[in-house]
Amino acid sequence: MRIENCAGFWYYLSMTLRDFIKKRRDLVWYVKDLEHLSKEAIVEAVLNYGDFDDVQKLFSILGMKRVAGIFRVQTRRKRVNYDPKIAHYFNLYFQKYAH
């Protein structure tokens, strides 16, 4: 089992997230080595290209508040990789459901 250290805390969760993205390889078709994908890259891929079930699975693995936090940091940058409609939808979604 792979354990990662993130900001001083040990997470077993990353393995689950990695298993998920390995099963949904089509969401990150442009990446050769899935082992080096960050949580942020996986969140971006799932929100941009995933379906409803993928997003729900992501929420069950990381939690909606954590996904919302990652999304908000990503969309406040100058360069945003989200499709504008996707960014707008999840802005509204997280405003309503991820307080």
NORJOBEL-V929340 format. One line per field, one symbol per residue. phi: phi as a letter, one per 40 degrees, with the letter a starting at -180 (. if undefined). psi: psi as a letter, one per 20 degrees, with the letter a starting at -180 (. if undefined). burial: 1 if it has 24 or more other ideal C-beta (glycine too) atoms within 12 Angstrom, else 0. Layout:
phi=???
psi=???
burial=???
//
This chain:
phi=.cbbbbfgbcbccdcccccccccbdccbdcbcbccbccdcccdcccccbccdcccccdccccgcccccccdccccccccbccddccccdcdcccccbbc
psi=pppqookiqppihhgggggghhhlhihlhjpgohhjprhghggggghgiraghgghgghhghqhhgggggggghiirgopjqphhgggghggghhgim.
burial=000000000000110011011001001100000100101111111111110001101110110101110111011000000100010001000100000
//
